[in-house]
Amino acid sequence: MPAPFASSLCGYRDGRPNTSDKGDAGSVALGKVFFEAMGIPADVTPPNEAVGNLMASLMSSDLEKAIKEEAPHLTVEPEKPFPSFEQFSHLNAARELRGDMAKEVAKAIDDLRKFSSKAAMDKDIREKLTAHLDKIHDEIASTESRRRELLNILGEESLLKLDITVSRELANPIDPSAPLQHLVAGFSLKWTLRTDRAQDCRSQGAKMAALRRGRMPHFAAVTMEPRPAMLALLGRGSGDVDCVYHLHLPALSAAIDDYCSGTRHKARLAIRDNFRRLRDQRRIRDYDELRSYVTTL
């Protein structure tokens, strides 16, 4: 079953489907067959809003509706960074360490210095106290400088935000009044795919697996890309992405059969065979499976 909002995102721009790469004649031809299978008229124009943003908004609303009915303990949110969730919260540590940790100590030293300058005390004692405060101040400055050098060497992980997150509350053993958010699923949304866009998804998944402390969330890409070669860039990965969900897999299956039927051209047959392997191995799945699976988490 396709995504209920899929058709509303489709249209033709300069005679080409908005899922097609204008520089790829095969992409345009397959895109037209794909839209015909979906029932998209050739005179329909795409939405004025950026299709990627609209896709994220509509998918979030659709998942919220499904979850509200079947899994009300889950929360759907767009554009959330990894460290917002308990199994990745340790990634905030380096950022917090970059703050001026000695600021309050330096203020206390200054207050003590001012107090000693006004207090009635022996001159020799005052001089010794001042010397000690100067030494403490210098040690703090040296320690802070070294700390910042080490942090600069350590660096920080560069993490893209997840387009859509699904999480649930966990009890916080340290502070019961502040429950934790546990990430159960994250989705990277790509209206269409290019080589660099596919690598974004895989890089994101690899970092999630490497940096997590706890259970790995379900991580998948969601796309409307019709070309099997592009889908294979993600679907045949090394496990960085669990699978690829397609917004309209039934229409794509019909379109590829139509596009590749009645020919002995090896390239066309390879497109069909590539797609069938992706589908039969469940590397590419229907959007309806996404909705059903998320509600079980």
C-alpha positions, 0 to 999 in steps of 0.5 A: 500500500503506497503512502497516502500523500505520495500523489500530492507530491508529484507533477511534471516540470518542463515535460519531465516528472519531478522524480527524474534526473533531467540529465538522464534520458532513461530516468525521464522515460522511466519516470513517465511510465512510473507516473502513468502507473500512479495515474498522474496526469501529464498536465499536473505541476508539482507543489510550489513548496520544496518537495523534500520539506513537504514530504517530511511534513506529510510523512510526519503527520501520517505517522503521528496519525498511525501512532496515535491510534495504535502506539500512543506511547511513541512520539514522532518529531522532525529534525531532531539531533542524535544527542537528544536521545538517551543512547546518544546523549554522551555526544553532548559531553565534548560540547559541554566541556568547551564551556569556560569551566573555570569561570566561577573559580576565577570569580571566587579568586577575584572576590577573595583578592578584593576582600584581602585588600580591604581586610585588616591583616598583617602586611606580610600575610596579605603579600603571601595570600596575594602570591598564593592567589596569583599562583592559583590564577596562573595554574587555572589559566594553564590548565584551561589552555591545556584543556582547550588544546586537548578538546581541539585535538579530540574534535566533535562528531559531525552529525546530521539531524534525522529527518523524522524520529520516533521515540518513547520515554524511559525512566531516568534512574538518576533523576526520576522526575526527568524521563529520558527519550529513547530513539526507536526509529530514525528516517532519512528522507530523500525525494530522489537519489543521487550518489552523494545523497545516498552516501549521506544516508549510509554515513548517518547510519554508520555513525549511529551504529558506531556511536550509540550506547545501547540498542541500535534504532531502526534506521531506514531511508524513505524515497520516491526514486524510481531508478533501481540503480540508485535504490541499489546504492542504499539497498545493497549497502553493508548494513548502514541502512536497514532497508529502503522504504518506497512511497509507491512501490506497487506503481514502481513495480508495475512501471518497471515491468512495463518499461522493461517488457517486450525487449531483449535489450540487456540494459533494460533487462538488467534494470528489471532484474536489479529491481526484482532482486532488491524487492525479493530480498526485501532491501526495498519495502513498501511504505505501508510496512514502515507504518506497521513496523513502527507501531510495534516498537 
